Structure formats: structure tokens, C-alpha cells
Amino acid sequence: MGKTKYEIITEARNILGLPEKATMQQIINSYRELLKKWHPDKCKEDKDKCKEMSIKVIEAYRIIIDYCSNYEYSFTKEDVARSLSPEDWWYQRFGDDPLWGKGDG
């Protein structure tokens, strides 16, 4: 029996050294760092191992990017509001209220 989609994505995430939640920039940065580390042209040690790891890193990146590119983003007011920073969330609820708002400190 083959691996589930979750298992495939988790394996790819682990190869890239990503946490369970990652930004697109974290994914890209991790991919670039690992590819620099394992690229066969840059490798001074075991060229075969470096080639194998480069292939794994590239495949893991493709799996993660494919998953991310097929993700449906919601731009509804409610969903955007859920992604507010803590400061913006507080300000949205209390505004410039002298007791509860941002105030002057």
C-alpha cells in the first residue's frame, strides 16, 4: 500500500527541515540553503551522496510547492480578520479608547 498524501507531504517537509507551519519565504529559503549545501558542484566530499541529497531536496520542494499552489486562499472579510496581528486585533476591538486602546503608554 502506498503512502498517503499527508505522509508524502510530511516526509517532504522533514527533508526541507520545515516546521508544521511555514511561510512561503521559509520554504524558499530552506530549499535554497539545502540546495547550496548538497549541490554536487559545491560538494567536496561524497559526490554521489550529494547528488542523491540534491535530488531529494528538489523533489521535496516540488511536492511542497505543488501542495501550496493548489491551496485555496480565502479573501473574505471574516477570514482576513482572523489573520490580523495581535496589535491590529486589539486596535480593531478597542481603537483609541483611553482605557483599553493603544493610548500613549
MARMI-579804 format. One record per residue: x, y, z of N, C-alpha, C, O in turn; residue number from 1; residue in three letters. Coordinates in steps of 0.02 Angstrom, whole numbers, always signed. Layout:
<nodes>
     n.u     n.v     n.w    ca.u    ca.v    ca.w     c.u     c.v     c.w     o.u     o.v     o.w  pos  code
       X       Y       Z       X       Y       Z       X       Y       Z       X       Y       Z  NUM   ALA
...
</nodes>
This chain:
<nodes>
     n.u     n.v     n.w    ca.u    ca.v    ca.w     c.u     c.v     c.w     o.u     o.v     o.w  pos  code
     +42     -59      +0      +0      +0      +0     +44     +62      +0     +94     +65     +36    1   MET
     +26    +112     -40     +65    +172     -47     +55    +221     +11     +11    +212     +53    2   GLY
     +96    +271     +11     +92    +322     +63     +32    +368     +50     +12    +378      -7    3   LYS
      +5    +394    +105     -49    +443     +98     -19    +510     +78     +41    +521     +84    4   THR
     -61    +554     +54     -38    +621     +34      -6    +656     +94     +44    +690     +87    5   LYS
     -37    +648    +153      -9    +679    +214     +61    +652    +228    +105    +691    +245    6   TYR
     +71    +587    +222    +137    +557    +235    +188    +583    +185    +246    +596    +203    7   GLU
    +168    +590    +122    +214    +615     +71    +234    +687     +86    +292    +705     +81    8   ILE
    +185    +729    +103    +198    +799    +118    +240    +805    +182    +286    +846    +185    9   ILE
    +225    +764    +232    +264    +766    +295    +336    +746    +282    +382    +777    +310   10   THR
    +347    +696    +242    +415    +675    +225    +452    +731    +189    +510    +744    +203   11   GLU
    +418    +763    +142    +449    +819    +105    +465    +876    +152    +518    +907    +148   12   ALA
    +419    +891    +198    +429    +944    +247    +489    +929    +290    +529    +974    +305   13   ARG
    +496    +867    +311    +553    +847    +353    +619    +852    +315    +670    +873    +343   14   ASN
    +619    +833    +252    +680    +839    +211    +702    +912    +207    +761    +927    +211   15   ILE
    +654    +957    +200    +670   +1028    +196    +681   +1060    +264    +699   +1118    +269   16   LEU
    +669   +1022    +318    +680   +1048    +385    +630   +1101    +405    +647   +1148    +441   17   GLY
    +569   +1094    +382    +517   +1145    +395    +475   +1126    +456    +464   +1067    +469   18   LEU
    +452   +1176    +493    +405   +1163    +548    +337   +1145    +520    +327   +1146    +459   19   PRO
    +289   +1129    +564    +222   +1111    +540    +186   +1169    +507    +143   +1158    +464   20   GLU
    +203   +1229    +526    +176   +1289    +493    +235   +1329    +467    +281   +1344    +504   21   LYS
    +233   +1346    +403    +288   +1383    +372    +261   +1433    +321    +210   +1421    +289   22   ALA
    +296   +1488    +315    +278   +1537    +264    +310   +1516    +198    +356   +1474    +196   23   THR
    +286   +1545    +144    +316   +1530     +78    +389   +1551     +79    +431   +1516     +49   24   MET
    +406   +1605    +112    +475   +1628    +114    +519   +1578    +152    +576   +1566    +132   25   GLN
    +493   +1548    +206    +531   +1497    +242    +544   +1436    +198    +598   +1408    +198   26   GLN
    +494   +1417    +159    +501   +1360    +114    +555   +1373     +63    +599   +1332     +51   27   ILE
    +552   +1432     +32    +601   +1450     -20    +671   +1455     +10    +719   +1429     -19   28   ILE
    +678   +1487     +68    +743   +1495    +100    +774   +1427    +118    +833   +1416    +107   29   ASN
    +733   +1383    +146    +758   +1317    +165    +781   +1278    +103    +834   +1247    +104   30   SER
    +742   +1281     +50    +759   +1248     -12    +826   +1274     -39    +870   +1234     -57   31   TYR
    +834   +1338     -41    +896   +1368     -68    +956   +1349     -25   +1009   +1332     -52   32   ARG
    +949   +1353     +41   +1005   +1336     +85   +1025   +1263     +77   +1085   +1247     +73   33   GLU
    +976   +1219     +75    +992   +1147     +68   +1021   +1131      +0   +1065   +1089      -6   34   LEU
    +996   +1164     -52   +1023   +1151    -118   +1095   +1175    -124   +1137   +1143    -156   35   LEU
   +1110   +1231     -92   +1180   +1255     -90   +1224   +1204     -54   +1279   +1188     -76   36   LYS
   +1199   +1179      +2   +1237   +1132     +43   +1251   +1067      +5   +1306   +1040      +8   37   LYS
   +1201   +1041     -30   +1206    +974     -61   +1220    +974    -136   +1225    +921    -166   38   TRP
   +1226   +1032    -167   +1236   +1034    -239   +1301    +997    -257   +1353   +1012    -227   39   HIS
   +1298    +950    -304   +1358    +911    -321   +1418    +953    -342   +1475    +933    -330   40   PRO
   +1407   +1010    -374   +1463   +1052    -395   +1497   +1086    -336   +1555   +1105    -341   41   ASP
   +1462   +1094    -281   +1490   +1128    -222   +1516   +1078    -171   +1553   +1096    -125   42   LYS
   +1497   +1015    -180   +1513    +963    -131   +1587    +943    -136   +1613    +930    -190   43   CYS
   +1620    +942     -78   +1691    +923     -77   +1700    +851     -53   +1755    +824     -58   44   LYS
   +1647    +822     -27   +1653    +754      +0   +1624    +703     -49   +1645    +701    -107   45   GLU
   +1579    +663     -27   +1549    +609     -66   +1502    +636    -119   +1445    +655    -104   46   ASP
   +1525    +639    -181   +1486    +668    -236   +1420    +631    -247   +1369    +661    -262   47   LYS
   +1422    +564    -240   +1361    +525    -251   +1308    +541    -198   +1249    +547    -214   48   ASP
   +1330    +548    -136   +1283    +565     -82   +1254    +635     -94   +1194    +646     -85   49   LYS
   +1296    +681    -115   +1273    +749    -128   +1223    +750    -185   +1173    +786    -182   50   CYS
   +1236    +712    -236   +1189    +708    -293   +1122    +679    -270   +1069    +705    -287   51   LYS
   +1125    +626    -230   +1064    +595    -203   +1024    +644    -160    +963    +649    -165   52   GLU
   +1059    +680    -117   +1025    +729     -73    +997    +787    -113    +943    +812     -97   53   MET
   +1032    +809    -164   +1006    +863    -207    +941    +842    -239    +893    +881    -242   54   SER
    +939    +781    -264    +877    +755    -295    +821    +753    -244    +764    +771    -259   55   ILE
    +836    +730    -183    +785    +727    -130    +759    +797    -113    +699    +806    -105   56   LYS
    +804    +845    -107    +785    +914     -90    +740    +943    -145    +689    +974    -131   57   VAL
    +760    +934    -208    +721    +960    -264    +652    +928    -266    +602    +963    -276   58   ILE
    +649    +863    -258    +584    +828    -258    +540    +850    -200    +480    +860    -208   59   GLU
    +570    +858    -141    +532    +881     -82    +504    +951     -94    +446    +965     -78   60   ALA
    +544    +994    -123    +522   +1062    -138    +464   +1061    -188    +415   +1097    -179   61   TYR
    +469   +1020    -239    +415   +1014    -288    +350    +990    -256    +296   +1015    -273   62   ARG
    +355    +943    -211    +295    +917    -176    +263    +972    -135    +202    +982    -137   63   ILE
    +304   +1009     -97    +277   +1062     -54    +248   +1119     -96    +194   +1143     -81   64   ILE
    +283   +1139    -148    +259   +1194    -191    +194   +1173    -226    +149   +1214    -233   65   ILE
    +190   +1111    -249    +129   +1087    -280     +71   +1090    -231     +16   +1112    -248   66   ASP
     +83   +1068    -170     +31   +1071    -118     +10   +1144    -106     -50   +1158    -102   67   TYR
     +58   +1188     -99     +43   +1259     -85      +8   +1293    -144     -37   +1334    -134   68   CYS
     +27   +1275    -205      -3   +1309    -263     -75   +1287    -275    -112   +1321    -309   69   SER
     -94   +1230    -247    -163   +1207    -253    -206   +1224    -193    -264   +1204    -189   70   ASN
    -178   +1261    -146    -215   +1281     -86    -261   +1339    -104    -241   +1385    -139   71   TYR
    -323   +1335     -80    -370   +1389     -94    -366   +1441     -39    -379   +1426     +20   72   GLU
    -349   +1501     -58    -346   +1556     -10    -413   +1591      -7    -447   +1599     -58   73   TYR
    -432   +1610     +53    -495   +1646     +61    -480   +1720     +73    -438   +1737    +114   74   SER
    -515   +1762     +36    -507   +1834     +44    -570   +1866     +72    -582   +1925     +64   75   PHE
    -612   +1825    +105    -672   +1853    +136    -652   +1896    +195    -599   +1887    +225   76   THR
    -694   +1943    +212    -680   +1989    +267    -667   +1950    +332    -622   +1967    +370   77   LYS
    -707   +1899    +344    -701   +1860    +405    -633   +1823    +409    -600   +1824    +461   78   GLU
    -614   +1792    +354    -551   +1755    +354    -490   +1801    +357    -441   +1785    +390   79   ASP
    -494   +1858    +324    -439   +1906    +328    -434   +1932    +399    -378   +1941    +425   80   VAL
    -491   +1945    +432    -490   +1970    +501    -458   +1919    +548    -427   +1938    +597   81   ALA
    -466   +1854    +534    -436   +1802    +576    -360   +1804    +572    -326   +1778    +617   82   ARG
    -333   +1833    +520    -260   +1833    +512    -228   +1898    +535    -170   +1911    +520   83   SER
    -265   +1938    +573    -238   +2001    +598    -183   +1988    +649    -183   +1938    +684   84   LEU
    -135   +2034    +653     -84   +2030    +705    -118   +2044    +772    -172   +2074    +772   85   SER
     -90   +2023    +827    -121   +2037    +892    -134   +2111    +904    -185   +2130    +933   86   PRO
     -88   +2154    +881     -96   +2226    +890    -156   +2252    +850    -196   +2292    +875   87   GLU
    -161   +2229    +787    -217   +2251    +745    -283   +2224    +772    -334   +2259    +770   88   ASP
    -283   +2162    +797    -343   +2133    +826    -366   +2176    +885    -426   +2192    +890   89   TRP
    -320   +2195    +929    -337   +2235    +987    -363   +2303    +966    -414   +2327    +992   90   TRP
    -329   +2335    +918    -349   +2401    +895    -418   +2398    +862    -458   +2444    +871   91   TYR
    -432   +2345    +825    -497   +2338    +792    -554   +2336    +843    -608   +2361    +831   92   GLN
    -540   +2306    +900    -592   +2300    +951    -597   +2360    +997    -652   +2380   +1017   93   ARG
    -540   +2390   +1014    -540   +2444   +1063    -519   +2512   +1037    -530   +2562   +1070   94   PHE
    -490   +2514    +977    -473   +2577    +946    -430   +2621    +989    -382   +2599   +1020   95   GLY
    -448   +2685    +992    -410   +2734   +1031    -440   +2746   +1100    -427   +2797   +1131   96   ASP
    -479   +2698   +1124    -508   +2704   +1191    -452   +2718   +1241    -403   +2681   +1243   97   ASP
    -459   +2772   +1282    -404   +2790   +1328    -389   +2735   +1379    -332   +2730   +1403   98   PRO
    -438   +2695   +1397    -426   +2644   +1447    -401   +2579   +1416    -354   +2548   +1443   99   LEU
    -430   +2557   +1359    -413   +2493   +1330    -376   +2497   +1264    -345   +2448   +1242  100   TRP
    -377   +2555   +1231    -346   +2561   +1166    -270   +2565   +1170    -241   +2554   +1223  101   GLY
    -239   +2582   +1113    -166   +2585   +1111    -140   +2640   +1156     -90   +2630   +1192  102   LYS
    -173   +2697   +1155    -154   +2751   +1200     -82   +2773   +1191     -48   +2752   +1145  103   GLY
     -59   +2817   +1236      +9   +2844   +1233     +56   +2811   +1283    +112   +2833   +1292  104   ASP
     +33   +2759   +1315     +76   +2720   +1359     +71   +2742   +1428    +105   +2714   +1472  105   GLY
</nodes>
